[in-house]
Amino acid sequence: MASNYFFGSDEELLLGGIPKYFYGLRRTDEGDLYLTKLNQLSVTDSITINIPGPPEEDYVEFEYGVDYLDNRATDHSLQFENLFFEQYRWDNRSMLYYIDSDGSLVVRIGQNYVYPSGI
């Protein structure tokens, strides 16, 4: 069982100024969108940056706290084939995304949302 030991009294000291949440967006070949949210203070959360493939297709400029939004070229091809997320960003706010009954993408900042079952 893993144990975490934190030095400091608040998240700012624990994370050294790096935002707490990571949000990664990816799209499948079928067009399905997936949003991943990672809490850096969680002992169970992890992310994949590159999937297996030729090393020259890896994204090697990943930096904690630095957003990346440019993996699609103007012709819609991927810039880095092995990069798991097409876009990712960091934020200190907890954001929850969902599709409302009108089909619009909605974000709630700092509020919980109970996702409907049976969808």
C-alpha positions as CSV (number, residue, x, y, z in Angstrom):
1,M,0.0,0.0,0.0
2,A,1.4,3.4,-1.0
3,S,1.8,6.2,1.5
4,N,2.1,9.9,0.7
5,Y,4.1,12.2,2.9
6,F,3.4,15.9,2.3
7,F,5.6,18.7,3.6
8,G,3.9,22.1,3.8
9,S,0.4,23.2,4.9
10,D,-1.3,24.0,1.6
11,E,-1.6,22.8,-2.0
12,E,0.5,25.7,-3.3
13,L,3.5,24.5,-1.2
14,L,2.8,20.9,-2.1
15,L,2.7,21.4,-5.8
16,G,5.3,24.1,-6.1
17,G,3.1,26.5,-8.1
18,I,2.0,23.8,-10.6
19,P,-1.8,23.7,-11.1
20,K,-3.6,20.8,-9.3
21,Y,-5.7,19.4,-12.1
22,F,-4.7,18.0,-15.5
23,Y,-7.4,17.9,-18.2
24,G,-6.7,15.8,-21.3
25,L,-8.9,15.6,-24.4
26,R,-8.6,12.8,-27.0
27,R,-10.7,11.6,-29.9
28,T,-11.0,8.1,-31.3
29,D,-11.0,7.2,-35.0
30,E,-14.8,6.8,-34.7
31,G,-15.1,10.4,-33.5
32,D,-15.9,9.7,-29.8
33,L,-14.5,12.3,-27.4
34,Y,-12.9,11.5,-24.1
35,L,-12.0,13.9,-21.4
36,T,-9.6,12.8,-18.6
37,K,-9.2,14.7,-15.4
38,L,-6.3,14.0,-13.1
39,N,-5.8,15.3,-9.5
40,Q,-2.1,15.6,-8.9
41,L,-2.6,15.1,-5.2
42,S,-4.3,11.7,-5.7
43,V,-2.2,8.5,-5.1
44,T,-4.3,6.5,-7.6
45,D,-4.5,8.8,-10.6
46,S,-2.0,8.5,-13.5
47,I,-1.8,9.6,-17.1
48,T,-0.3,8.2,-20.3
49,I,1.5,10.8,-22.5
50,N,2.7,8.7,-25.4
51,I,1.2,5.4,-26.6
52,P,3.6,2.7,-28.0
53,G,4.8,3.4,-31.5
54,P,7.8,4.7,-33.5
55,P,10.0,7.0,-31.2
56,E,10.0,9.8,-33.8
57,E,6.2,10.1,-33.4
58,D,6.5,10.6,-29.6
59,Y,5.7,14.0,-28.0
60,V,8.8,14.8,-25.9
61,E,8.1,18.3,-24.8
62,F,5.6,17.5,-22.0
63,E,6.1,19.8,-19.0
64,Y,4.0,19.9,-15.8
65,G,1.9,23.0,-15.8
66,V,2.3,23.9,-19.5
67,D,-0.8,23.5,-21.7
68,Y,-0.6,21.9,-25.2
69,L,-3.5,22.5,-27.6
70,D,-1.9,22.0,-31.1
71,N,-1.8,18.3,-31.9
72,R,-4.2,18.7,-34.9
73,A,-2.8,20.3,-38.1
74,T,-5.0,22.4,-40.4
75,D,-5.6,19.3,-42.5
76,H,-6.8,17.5,-39.4
77,S,-3.8,15.2,-39.3
78,L,-2.1,14.5,-36.0
79,Q,1.2,16.3,-35.3
80,F,2.4,13.5,-33.0
81,E,0.9,10.1,-33.7
82,N,1.9,8.7,-30.3
83,L,0.6,11.5,-28.2
84,F,-2.4,10.1,-26.3
85,F,-4.2,13.4,-25.8
86,E,-4.8,15.8,-28.7
87,Q,-5.0,18.6,-26.3
88,Y,-4.3,19.0,-22.6
89,R,-4.3,21.8,-20.1
90,W,-3.7,22.5,-16.4
91,D,-5.9,24.4,-14.0
92,N,-6.2,25.0,-10.2
93,R,-10.0,24.8,-10.5
94,S,-12.0,21.5,-10.4
95,M,-14.1,21.5,-13.5
96,L,-16.8,18.9,-14.4
97,Y,-18.0,18.6,-18.0
98,Y,-21.3,17.1,-19.1
99,I,-23.8,17.1,-22.0
100,D,-27.1,18.7,-21.0
101,S,-30.5,17.7,-22.3
102,D,-30.2,20.1,-25.3
103,G,-26.9,18.5,-26.4
104,S,-24.7,21.3,-25.3
105,L,-21.3,20.8,-23.6
106,V,-21.5,22.4,-20.1
107,V,-18.8,23.0,-17.5
108,R,-19.4,23.3,-13.8
109,I,-16.5,24.9,-11.9
110,G,-16.1,23.9,-8.3
111,Q,-19.5,22.1,-8.2
112,N,-20.4,18.5,-8.3
113,Y,-22.7,16.9,-10.9
114,V,-24.5,13.6,-10.7
115,Y,-24.3,12.0,-14.1
116,P,-27.6,10.2,-15.2
117,S,-27.5,6.4,-15.3
118,G,-28.6,4.3,-18.2
119,I,-27.2,6.4,-21.0
